[in-house]
């Protein structure tokens, strides 16, 4: 298991492009980002379509379904890059096959007049594809394959889309790197309490006994399946009754 400690703010990012190689003049046509704080999705996102001023390859359209006609009235990269940088700055970018997306973003930066910066000037980058290849050597590690391995439903993904793929990758990333941080830690971090203003309400010792509702066999089976899925994804689950400690 990778012991890396991630920054508190993570931005999961994906792009769609006109083709495969920016050195051949291909451009970004969609950027999708979702934000996580303390390994929890915040609901904040950045999503834009971009007019590339370049004909999209037929092969690329077959992958993402975005056409030049759809992009005719969309902004150029130079019009959205300041908002994009404001969203990603200071975060750790999580990207599947990061060299591809970073190569395109840096190429877009290079087309800006008097800019001269790269993604590395704003963010650290974590490549989930490279991580998956180390964690699951000799296996398929595409985003679809990882969804299947970690039990993530991606049945709604008929075509690639930057925002959809970023949302799916966020789920994959959390499972692949150990799940979410504890609820207790998040609540303590998110709430500042002044101890001299705390009012403590003690429970009465004369309260009635709590009602115990026991689960049935169907619920027990579903619970066990859930624990086994967690163990398969994370490598261990201490609550799994079938788990044998090392």
C-alpha positions in Angstrom: 0.0 0.0 0.0 1.3 3.5 -0.9 1.9 5.4 2.3 1.8 8.8 0.5 0.1 11.6 2.4 -2.1 13.7 0.0 -2.7 17.4 0.4 -6.0 18.4 2.1 -7.3 19.7 -1.3 -7.4 17.4 -4.2 -8.7 18.2 -7.7 -9.6 15.2 -9.9 -9.2 16.2 -13.5 -9.9 14.9 -17.0 -9.8 16.4 -20.5 -11.2 15.6 -23.9 -9.2 16.6 -27.0 -9.3 16.9 -30.8 -6.8 14.1 -31.2 -3.9 12.3 -29.5 -0.9 14.6 -29.8 -0.6 18.3 -29.0 2.6 18.5 -31.0 0.5 17.8 -34.1 -1.6 20.8 -33.3 -4.4 19.0 -31.4 -6.2 21.0 -28.7 -8.3 20.5 -25.5 -12.0 20.7 -26.1 -13.4 19.9 -22.6 -12.0 20.1 -19.1 -13.8 18.5 -16.1 -12.7 18.8 -12.5 -14.2 17.8 -9.1 -12.8 19.0 -5.8 -12.2 17.0 -2.6 -11.2 18.3 0.8 -9.9 15.8 3.3 -10.7 13.0 0.8 -14.4 14.0 0.5 -16.2 15.4 -2.5 -17.2 19.0 -1.8 -19.6 19.4 -4.7 -17.4 22.1 -6.2 -16.5 21.5 -9.8 -15.0 23.2 -12.8 -16.4 22.2 -16.2 -16.0 23.9 -19.6 -16.2 23.1 -23.3 -13.7 24.9 -25.5 -13.7 25.9 -29.1 -10.3 24.6 -30.4 -10.3 26.3 -33.8 -9.3 22.9 -35.2 -11.2 20.1 -36.8 -11.7 17.2 -34.4 -10.4 13.8 -35.6 -13.1 11.3 -36.5 -11.5 8.8 -34.1 -11.8 11.3 -31.2 -15.4 12.0 -31.9 -16.1 8.3 -31.8 -14.6 8.3 -28.2 -16.3 11.4 -26.7 -19.0 12.4 -29.2 -18.1 16.1 -29.2 -18.4 17.7 -32.6 -17.1 21.0 -34.0 -20.6 22.2 -34.5 -21.3 21.8 -30.8 -18.2 23.8 -30.0 -18.8 26.7 -32.4 -20.2 29.1 -29.8 -17.9 28.0 -26.9 -15.1 30.1 -25.4 -11.4 29.7 -26.4 -8.9 28.5 -23.9 -7.4 32.0 -23.5 -10.9 33.1 -22.2 -11.2 30.4 -19.5 -7.6 29.7 -18.4 -7.6 32.3 -15.5 -10.7 30.6 -13.9 -9.1 27.2 -14.5 -5.9 28.2 -12.8 -7.8 29.7 -9.9 -9.6 26.4 -9.4 -6.6 24.1 -9.5 -4.0 26.3 -7.8 -2.5 24.8 -4.7 -4.3 21.5 -5.1 -2.9 18.1 -5.9 -4.2 17.0 -9.3 -5.4 13.4 -9.6 -5.4 12.3 -13.2 -5.6 8.9 -15.0 -2.7 8.8 -17.4 -1.5 12.2 -16.3 1.2 12.7 -18.9 -1.5 12.9 -21.6 -3.6 15.5 -19.9 -0.7 17.5 -18.5 1.0 17.5 -21.9 -2.2 19.0 -23.4 -2.6 21.6 -20.7 1.0 22.7 -20.9 0.6 23.0 -24.6 -2.4 25.2 -24.2 -0.4 27.3 -21.7 2.4 27.6 -24.3 -0.1 29.2 -26.8 -0.9 32.0 -24.4 0.9 35.3 -25.0 3.7 36.1 -22.5 2.6 33.4 -20.1 5.5 31.0 -19.8 4.2 28.8 -17.0 3.3 25.1 -16.7 1.1 23.0 -14.5 4.0 22.3 -12.2 4.0 26.0 -11.2 0.6 25.6 -9.7 0.0 22.0 -8.6 1.4 18.6 -7.7 0.2 15.7 -9.8 -0.7 12.1 -8.9 -1.1 9.7 -11.8 -3.7 7.0 -11.0 -2.7 4.9 -14.0 0.9 4.6 -12.8 -0.2 3.9 -9.3 -2.7 1.2 -10.5 0.1 -0.5 -12.6 2.2 -0.8 -9.4 -0.7 -2.0 -7.3 -2.1 -4.4 -9.9 0.8 -5.5 -12.0 0.1 -7.5 -15.1 -3.6 -6.5 -15.1 -5.7 -4.2 -17.2 -5.8 -0.8 -15.5 -8.0 1.4 -17.8 -10.6 3.4 -16.0 -13.3 0.9 -17.0 -11.2 -2.0 -15.8 -10.6 -0.3 -12.4 -14.4 0.4 -12.1 -15.0 -3.3 -12.5 -12.3 -4.3 -10.1 -13.5 -1.9 -7.4 -17.2 -2.5 -7.9 -18.0 1.0 -9.2 -21.1 1.4 -11.4 -20.1 3.1 -14.7 -23.0 1.7 -16.7 -24.0 5.3 -17.6 -20.6 5.9 -19.3 -21.5 5.2 -23.0 -19.1 7.9 -24.2 -16.1 9.5 -22.6 -16.8 12.9 -21.0 -14.3 15.0 -19.0 -16.6 15.8 -16.0 -18.2 12.3 -15.9 -14.8 10.6 -16.1 -13.5 12.9 -13.3 -16.4 12.0 -11.1 -15.8 8.2 -11.7 -12.1 8.6 -11.2 -12.7 10.3 -7.8 -14.5 7.1 -6.7 -11.7 4.9 -8.1 -9.0 7.0 -6.4 -10.6 6.8 -3.0 -11.0 3.1 -3.1 -7.6 2.5 -4.6 -5.7 4.6 -2.1 -7.5 3.4 1.0 -11.0 4.9 1.2 -12.2 8.1 2.8 -10.7 9.6 6.0 -12.6 9.0 9.2 -15.8 10.9 9.8 -14.6 11.8 13.3 -11.4 13.4 11.9 -13.4 15.4 9.3 -15.9 16.7 11.9 -13.1 17.7 14.3 -11.2 19.5 11.5 -14.3 21.2 10.1 -15.6 22.5 13.5 -13.8 24.9 15.8 -15.2 24.8 19.3 -14.4 27.2 22.1 -14.3 25.0 25.2 -15.5 27.7 27.6 -18.8 28.0 25.7 -19.7 24.3 25.7 -23.0 23.3 27.3 -23.1 19.6 28.3 -26.5 17.9 28.6 -26.3 14.7 30.5 -28.6 11.8 29.7 -31.0 10.8 32.5 -30.2 7.5 34.2 -33.9 6.7 34.3 -34.4 6.6 30.5 -36.1 3.5 29.0 -34.1 0.7 27.5 -33.3 1.1 23.8 -35.2 -1.0 21.4 -32.9 -3.4 19.5 -33.9 -4.1 15.9 -32.1 -7.2 14.6 -31.3 -7.6 11.0 -32.8 -10.5 9.0 -30.9 -13.1 6.9 -31.2 -11.0 3.7 -29.8 -8.0 5.4 -27.0 -10.0 6.9 -26.1 -11.5 3.5 -26.0 -8.0 1.9 -23.9 -6.7 4.8 -21.4 -9.5 4.3 -21.2 -8.9 0.6 -20.4 -5.2 1.3 -17.6 -6.1 3.7 -16.1 -8.5 1.2 -16.2 -5.8 -1.5 -14.4 -3.4 0.9 -11.8 -6.1 1.6 -11.3 -6.8 -2.1 -10.8 -3.1 -2.8 -8.7 -2.1 0.2 -6.8 -5.4 0.9 -8.3 -5.8 4.4 -11.5 -5.3 6.3 -11.4 -6.1 10.1 -15.2 -6.2 10.3 -15.4 -9.1 7.8 -16.3 -12.3 9.7 -14.5 -14.3 7.0 -11.2 -12.2 7.3 -8.3 -14.2 8.7 -5.7 -11.9 10.4 -2.1 -12.2 9.4 
